Amino acid sequence: MIEELIVRFGLVAVYIGSAIEGDVVPLLGGVVSRLGLMNLQWAIGLAAAGCFTGDVAWYLLGRFRSEAIKDSRIYRRFGPRVELLAERVGPWQISVSRLVYGTRIASMLFWGAHHLSLPKFILIDLIGCVIWAVLLGTLGYVGSTAAMVVFGELKQIQFWLLCAAVVSLVVFLAIKYATARARRKNNGEHRAP
């Protein structure tokens, strides 16, 4: 479904999709770029911008609703992981959170709720968004090339398997026909005397 939206709405879907879901969409942007349906640099740039927009929205929500966020179920679930990462890495945890599935949104909420300065957040998050979008977009682009090679080889293998099946069917039917004919001939000779 996501890939259909990206194909249909192009770069706008990459931007909006990356703001909502920052992992699969940049990857699919690379795949669709490889298919020639959009420019890879634009797909990566808009994926980074979309991720950044989404992150800033979550940060601002955390900043202005910090007490409600700290009391929320999602924060209680992911907060301890984010706090552990934050203790080890500091604010750079914002960029690292993309590597730990399920902590990105909680991280943005965390740093907003803990009142990290907006300029510092923007600088660190922007670096992380650009690196992530370049990595995933390139991976999608290069990975789709490998997938196309594999699919091409599979089509070739399917052709030969189809040929082998047809030959096997012809041989099977020929043997069955010859066996039936031999039986009829043998049954006819036994009756003749």
C-alpha positions as CSV (number, residue, x, y, z in Angstrom):
1,M,0.0,0.0,0.0
2,I,2.8,2.5,0.9
3,E,4.6,1.7,-2.3
4,E,1.4,2.3,-4.3
5,L,1.1,5.8,-2.7
6,I,4.7,6.6,-3.5
7,V,4.3,5.5,-7.1
8,R,1.0,7.4,-7.5
9,F,1.9,10.6,-5.6
10,G,5.7,10.6,-6.0
11,L,7.9,13.0,-4.1
12,V,4.9,14.4,-2.1
13,A,4.2,10.9,-0.7
14,V,7.9,10.5,0.1
15,Y,7.9,13.7,2.2
16,I,4.6,13.1,4.0
17,G,5.3,9.3,4.4
18,S,8.7,10.0,5.9
19,A,7.2,12.5,8.4
20,I,4.9,9.7,9.5
21,E,7.0,6.6,9.1
22,G,10.7,7.4,8.7
23,D,12.1,3.9,7.9
24,V,10.2,2.2,5.1
25,V,9.3,5.2,3.1
26,P,12.9,6.5,2.5
27,L,13.8,2.9,1.5
28,L,10.9,2.7,-0.9
29,G,11.9,6.1,-2.3
30,G,15.2,4.6,-3.3
31,V,13.5,1.6,-4.9
32,V,11.1,3.8,-6.9
33,S,14.0,6.0,-7.9
34,R,15.8,2.9,-9.3
35,L,12.7,2.1,-11.3
36,G,13.1,5.6,-12.9
37,L,9.9,7.0,-11.5
38,M,11.6,9.8,-9.5
39,N,15.0,11.4,-9.0
40,L,17.1,9.7,-6.2
41,Q,18.5,13.0,-4.9
42,W,15.1,14.5,-4.6
43,A,13.7,11.4,-3.0
44,I,16.5,11.4,-0.4
45,G,16.2,15.2,0.2
46,L,12.5,15.0,0.7
47,A,12.7,11.9,2.9
48,A,15.2,13.7,5.1
49,A,12.9,16.8,5.2
50,G,9.9,14.6,6.0
51,C,11.7,12.8,8.8
52,F,12.9,16.1,10.2
53,T,9.4,17.7,10.1
54,G,7.9,14.7,11.9
55,D,10.7,14.7,14.5
56,V,10.2,18.4,15.2
57,A,6.5,17.9,15.6
58,W,7.0,15.2,18.2
59,Y,9.7,17.3,19.9
60,L,7.3,20.3,20.2
61,L,4.5,18.0,21.5
62,G,6.9,16.7,24.1
63,R,8.0,20.3,25.0
64,F,4.5,21.7,25.4
65,R,2.9,18.6,26.9
66,S,5.7,17.3,29.0
67,E,3.7,16.3,32.1
68,A,1.0,14.5,30.0
69,I,3.7,12.8,27.9
70,K,5.6,11.5,31.0
71,D,2.4,10.0,32.3
72,S,1.4,8.4,29.0
73,R,1.4,4.7,28.3
74,I,3.8,4.9,25.3
75,Y,6.3,6.9,27.4
76,R,6.1,4.4,30.2
77,R,6.7,1.6,27.7
78,F,9.6,3.1,25.7
79,G,10.8,5.8,28.1
80,P,13.2,3.6,30.1
81,R,15.0,2.5,26.9
82,V,15.2,6.1,25.8
83,E,16.5,7.3,29.2
84,L,19.1,4.6,29.2
85,L,20.3,5.6,25.7
86,A,20.2,9.3,26.7
87,E,22.4,8.6,29.8
88,R,25.0,6.8,27.6
89,V,25.0,9.0,24.5
90,G,23.5,12.4,25.6
91,P,21.6,14.4,23.1
92,W,23.2,12.5,20.2
93,Q,20.8,9.8,21.2
94,I,18.4,11.7,19.0
95,S,20.3,10.5,15.9
96,V,21.1,7.1,17.4
97,S,17.4,6.5,18.1
98,R,16.8,5.6,14.5
99,L,18.9,2.5,14.9
100,V,16.9,1.2,17.9
101,Y,13.4,0.3,16.6
102,G,10.6,1.8,18.5
103,T,12.5,4.6,20.2
104,R,12.5,7.4,17.6
105,I,9.2,9.0,18.5
106,A,9.7,8.4,22.2
107,S,13.1,10.0,21.9
108,M,11.7,13.1,20.3
109,L,9.0,13.3,23.0
110,F,11.7,12.7,25.7
111,W,14.0,15.5,24.6
112,G,11.1,17.9,24.2
113,A,9.8,16.9,27.6
114,H,13.3,17.4,29.1
115,H,13.5,20.9,27.4
116,L,16.6,20.4,25.3
117,S,17.1,23.7,23.5
118,L,15.4,23.9,20.1
119,P,18.5,25.0,18.2
120,K,20.5,22.1,19.7
121,F,17.7,19.7,18.9
122,I,17.4,21.0,15.3
123,L,21.2,20.6,14.7
124,I,21.5,17.1,16.0
125,D,18.2,15.9,14.5
126,L,18.9,17.4,11.1
127,I,22.3,15.5,10.9
128,G,20.6,12.3,11.9
129,C,17.8,12.7,9.4
130,V,20.1,13.4,6.5
131,I,22.4,10.5,7.3
132,W,19.4,8.2,7.7
133,A,17.7,9.3,4.5
134,V,20.9,8.9,2.5
135,L,21.6,5.5,4.0
136,L,18.0,4.1,3.4
137,G,17.5,5.8,0.1
138,T,20.8,4.4,-1.2
139,L,20.1,1.0,0.2
140,G,16.7,1.0,-1.5
141,Y,18.3,2.1,-4.8
142,V,21.1,-0.4,-4.7
143,G,19.0,-3.2,-3.2
144,S,16.5,-2.9,-5.9
145,T,19.2,-3.4,-8.5
146,A,20.1,-6.7,-6.8
147,A,16.4,-7.6,-6.6
148,M,16.0,-6.9,-10.3
149,V,18.9,-9.2,-11.1
150,V,17.5,-11.9,-8.9
151,F,14.0,-11.5,-10.5
152,G,15.6,-11.6,-13.9
153,E,17.4,-14.8,-13.0
154,L,14.2,-16.2,-11.5
155,K,12.4,-15.5,-14.8
156,Q,15.1,-17.3,-16.7
157,I,14.9,-20.2,-14.3
158,Q,11.1,-20.3,-14.6
159,F,11.5,-20.5,-18.4
160,W,13.8,-23.5,-18.2
161,L,11.6,-25.1,-15.5
162,L,8.6,-24.6,-17.8
163,C,10.5,-26.2,-20.7
164,A,11.5,-29.1,-18.5
165,A,7.9,-29.6,-17.3
166,V,6.6,-29.5,-20.9
167,V,9.3,-32.0,-22.1
168,S,8.6,-34.2,-19.1
169,L,4.8,-34.2,-19.8
170,V,5.5,-35.0,-23.5
171,V,7.8,-37.9,-22.5
172,F,5.3,-39.1,-19.9
173,L,2.4,-39.1,-22.4
174,A,4.5,-40.8,-25.0
175,I,5.5,-43.6,-22.6
176,K,1.9,-43.9,-21.4
177,Y,0.7,-44.1,-25.1
178,A,3.4,-46.6,-26.0
179,T,2.7,-48.8,-22.9
180,A,-1.1,-48.8,-23.6
181,R,-0.4,-49.6,-27.3
182,A,1.9,-52.5,-26.2
183,R,-0.7,-53.8,-23.8
184,R,-3.4,-53.7,-26.5
185,K,-1.0,-55.5,-28.9
186,N,0.0,-58.1,-26.3
187,N,-3.7,-58.6,-25.3
188,G,-4.6,-59.0,-29.0
189,E,-1.8,-61.6,-29.5
190,H,-2.8,-63.7,-26.5
191,R,-6.4,-63.9,-27.8
192,A,-5.5,-64.8,-31.4
193,P,-4.4,-68.4,-31.0
